[in-house]
Amino acid sequence: MRDGIVITGMGVVTPVGIGVDTYWENLTAGVCGIGEITQIDTTALPIHRAAEVHGFHPKDFMPTRLALDLEPYQQYAYAAAEQALAQSGLQGSARVGIVMATALHGLTIITKTQTRIDVRGQSAEPKLLTKCMGNLAACQFSIMHQITGPSLTVSTACSSGGDAITMGTMLLRSGMADAVVVMAGEAAICPAFLQSLDKVGALSATGESRPFDVTRNGFVTGEGGGALILETESAANARGAKPLARLLGAANNTDAYHPVSPAPNGAGAAACIRLALADAGLTPEGIDYLNAHGTATVKGDIAEACAIRAVFGDLPVTVSSTKGATGHMMGAGGLTEVITCVQAIRTGLLPPSLGLTEQDPECPLHLTGPTAVQQPVHAAISNAMGFGGQNSCIVVGRYQE
């Protein structure tokens, strides 16, 4: 019988709150983090709204000198990991690994630097290299806490956060580590990225995120970070840790269909859900709540709804998308949404699906409405999907000794 995996610490930096308690209170209260973009001048851009992180002070989580060496996406991941590590009480060692997730790495600093060179005739800053490298947040965190086990960085578009959890699970099951810090960060609210997404028709023209709504017209870009501490159950018990939930199953696959469009029938995503359920040793009847990827793109929501229906049929599994509140946090969202599932299990409260006013008949799911729903949850699923046909599915469950 294989050793179980438990979650012993969590941390978040999101557009609706920093710290898991604040995030959860605001998310379930229906707070929306989407608003006018303040980081950049959007006068010449077709997009003017995003879900930005507000009230974040790097010095609350790291030395000032270190904060100056990190870009926001790295700071968000680092800050979330500090929260998670503090909650878990874990100490760094050669038996602790670390997995970082980011879809876009240092895109913002790269585009800013190119403007400095081309337009202003200035040179690149000396620390450009480390600020644009996706693994540097994990590097700095490992230095600070002397985590000397395996270190990996995952970049699988918008499923990066979920896939990083899968990678952490693989490290634990292989015996390469007893505990893994899984962290994710994203901050790419910059002109080049917004224009690119707009040109492929991915972004909402109205700046509203309406997952599964008949009027949806694209997603709203978000930013932030998240982190989990995963441990084998035996290692957690040996040090007297207090698990928050179980990591029951994890899966990843690819549609092999198109670079930016999901397979129309959701076949790849459905297969991924089935793989995760099999890994967890559960049937569809064992799932009470599903946090959908639900980005509010026309094709994406229909494809995911097809996948969910293919697996669960008419079973009354409750579904919600939190992207109406947080926007699409890209590579970080796949991790923060697993934390959402853990909180649903711990509190018996399911977050609302903000932006949903008239459900699309082509998305026949049991969706939450504009307010949170009270419902006991024993096991939950988090879906994450990304460009390139990436699919991730994570199954978490209530912790019982």
N, C-alpha and C positions, 0 to 999 in steps of 0.2 A: 504494500500500500504506500503510495507516494506521500511525501510530506505536504501538508497544506501550505497555502500562502496567505498571509494576512497583511492588512494595511494598518500601520501603526502611527502614521502621521500624515497630515495634509496641509497644504498652503495654497493661497490664491492671491493674484493681483488682477482685478477685472474692472470693466467699466461700471459695474454696479456695486463695487465694494472691494476693499482690501482686507484680507483675513477671512477665513471660512465663516465665522459667525456673522460678520457684517454682510458678506456676500449672500449668505443664505437668508438672512432676515430681509434684505432688500429684494432678492430674487423672488421669494415667495410672497412678498407684499406687492409685487407688480411694478417695481421701480424699473424704468427704462433708461439705459445708459446711452442711448443714441441722441445726438444733438449736432449743432453746427460745429464744423471743424475749427479748432483754435490753434493747432500746431503750425499750420501753413496757410499762406494766402491762396484761397481757392477761386479768386475772381476770374481767372482765365481757364478754370477747369469746369468740366461738365458735372462734377460731383462736389457737393458742399457739406454733406453730412456723414458722420462716422460715429463709432462707439469708442471714445477715447477714455483712457484712464485719468482720473482726476484725484488730487490729494495724495499723490505718491511722493514720498520723500526718501530717496535712496539711503540717506544717512541713518534712517531708522533701522536699516537691515545690514549695512556694511560700512566699513571705514570710508571717509570722504575721499581719500586718495584712490581707493579701489573704484568707487563710483565714477570718478573721472576717467578711469581706464575702460569703462564698460558702456556700451550703447544701451538705450532703453530696453530692447528685447532681451539683452543679457541681464540687465538689472532686474527686470520682472521675474525672470526664471530664478535668479539668485535669491531674490527676496522671498519668493514662494518656497524655495527649498529651505531657507532659514526657518520659516514658520513650521514646515513639516518636520524638520529635524528636531526643533525644540519640543514639539508636541510628542514626538516618539521617544526622546531621551536617548537616541542611538549615538554611539561614539564611533568615529572613523577608525578604520583598520584595513588590513590587507584582505579581509573577508567581506568588505563592503564595496559594492560596485556603484557606478553612476551612469545613467543614460540620459542624454540631453535630446530634446526634440525642438526643431524649428523648421518651418517650411521655407522661409525667405532669408534667413541669416541676416547679413548686414546690408541688405538692399538699400536702405535709407542712407546710410553713411557713404556707400559707393556712389549713389547718384548725386549726393551733395558734393562729394569730392570732385566728381567729373565736372560739375558746374564751376567749382572753384578754379579748376585747371583751364577749362575751355573759355569761360566767360570773363573771369577775373584775372586770369594769368597767374594765379597762385599755385603753390605746390601742395602735394598731399601731406597730411599730417603724419608724423612718424608712427603713430599707433593705429593707422588705418588697417593694417593687416590683422591685428588682434581684434579690432572692433568688428570686422566683417566675418570672422571665422566662427562658425556655429558652435564649435566645441569649447570656446573659451570661457563661457559661463561655468560649465562643468569643471574646467581646468582650475579656475579661480576658487570655486567652491571646494574642490578636493584639496587644494593647497591650504585653505583656511581651516579645514576640518581633518586633514591628514587621512583622506580616503584614498587608499592606494590599491584598491582592487580593480577589476575591469572597468574601462571607461569607453563608452561608445556614443556616437551622435547619430540620430535618425532624422532623415529629411525625406518624407514621403508625402509632400504637399499637405493637404488639410487633414490627413489621417495620421500625421506625425506623432501627435500626443498619444493617441491610442496605440500606435505601433511601438512607441517607446515603452509603454507598459508591457506589451507583448514581449519585447526584447528583454526587459527586466525579469519577466516570468521565466523566460528561457535560461537566463543566467542562473536563477535560483534552482530551477529543476535540473540543470546540468551539474550542479554542485560547484560551479565556479565562484559562487558568492553565497553568503548567508543572509545578506540584506542588500537592497539596491535603492539608491536615491533616483527617482525618476522625475525629471524636471523639464519644463517647456517654456518657451518665451517667444513672443512675436510683437513687432512694432514696425509696421510698414505703411503708415499713413503718409505717403509721399506722392508727389505728382506723377512720376513715371508709373508707379504701380496702379494708382487710381485710373489713369488714362488707359493703361493696358487692359484692366478688367472691364472698363466701360466699353472698349472697342470690341470685346468678345461677347458683350451683352450680358455679363454676369452681375453687374451692379444695379441696384434699384434706382431708377431715374427720379423717383420721388423722395429717396432717402428714408424709406420706411421698410422695415423688415416684417413681412407677413407670411411666415411659414404655413404652408398648406391652405392658405386662403385663396379664394377664387380670383382675387385682385392682385395677387403677388406679382412682382415684376423684377425680382433680383435680390441679392443680398446687400447688406450694409457692412462695410469693413470694420472690424474691431481690432483690439490689441490687448495684451496682458500676458499673464503667466500662471503656471500651476505646478504643483509638485506633490508627489506621493512617496511615502516610505513603504517599500515592500519587504517583507521578511518571510523566511520559512517559519512555519508555526513552531517548530521545535526550537529554533534560535530565539524567537520572540519570547517563548515561555521560559527559556533558560535564563534570560536576563530580566524577567518579570515585567515585560511590556504589557500594555493594555490595548489589545487590538480593537480597531474601530469597525472593521468589516473583513470579510473574506474575499480574496480574489479567486473566483471559482473557475473561470475559463477565459481564454484569449485566442483570437484568430486574426489572420490577415490573408487576403488574396487580391487578385486583380481581375478586372473585367476583360482585359485584352480586347477592347472594343474601339476606343477613341481617346486622343490625348486630353480633351477637355469636356467631353460629353459622357454621361453615364450610359450604360447599356439600357435601352428603353424599357425593357421588361424587368430590370432590377435583378437579373439572374445571378450576377456576381455577388451582389450584396446579400441576396438570400442565401447563397452558398456559404458566405462568410458567417452569417448568423447561425446557420446549422452547424458549422465547424466549431464555433464558440460554445454552443449548447452541448455538443458532444464532448468537448474538452472539459466542460463543467459537470458532465454526467447528469444533465437535466433534459427534460422534454419541454416543448413550448408551454405546456400547462403549468410549469414551475415558475414562469416569469410573471411578475405582477406589474412591472413598470418598464417602459422603454423610453430612453432619452434619444430622440431621433437626431440625425445629422441636420435635417430640416433647415436648409439655408434660405428657402424662399425663392429659389430659381424655379422657373416653370417646369423644365424637364427633370431637374434633380428631385424635386418633391414627389413627382409622380412615380419616378423610378424607385425611390425609396419606399413609397407607399405600396407599390407592387411587391417589393421584396418582403416587407413586413406581412402583407396579406398572404404571400406564398408560404411563409413559415407558420404564421399564427392563425390563418383562416379567420373564422368568426369568434375566436377566443377573445374574451373581453380584457385584453392587456391594455392598460392605460398608457397613452403616448403623449409626449409633449416635446416641443422644441424651445430651448432657452435662447435661441438667437434673436428672437424678437426683443429681448432685453439686453443681451450682451453684444449684439452684432456677431459677425463671423470672426472669431479670434484666430482663424487660420490654424497653424500648427499647434497652438496652445489650447484650442477649444476641445480637441479630442481628449485632453487630460482633465481640464476643468469640468467637463461634462460627466466624466467618471466620478469626480468628487460630488457632483450633483446627485448622481445615483446613490452614492454612499449616504449622503445627507437625507435622501428620501427614505432610505432604509432605517436610518437612526431616528428620524423624527415622525415618520408616518405622514409626511406632507409632500404632495407632488406639486412642482412649480407650474404656474400658468403658462399658456402659449400666447404671449403678448402679440398683438397684431392680427390675431385670428378673429374675424367677425363673421365671415361667411365661408364655411368649409367647402373646399373644392370637391365636388362629387367624384372626381377621379382620384381622390385621396381618401377612401372610405376607412378611416381609422378612428379608434376611440380616443379622441383628443381632449386634453384639458382645455378649458376656456380661458377667459380673461382673469380668473381668480384661481388661487391654489386649491387643491383638492385634498381632503384628509382621507387617507387610505393606508392600511397596513401593507408594508412591502417586505417580503422575505428575500426576493432575488430580483435583480434589475439588470438591464442591458443598456449599454451605451454604444451607439453606432457612430462611426466617423468615416467619411469618404473624401477622396481627393482627386484632383486632376491627375491624369495618368491611369485612371481606372482603379485607384487604390481603395480598398475596403478594409476597415478595421472594426472588430466587434469585441467588447469586453463585458464579461459577466461578473457581477459582484453580488455577495449575499450577506445576510445577517450573521454576525459572529456568535456562535454558541460553542462552549467548550465541549 
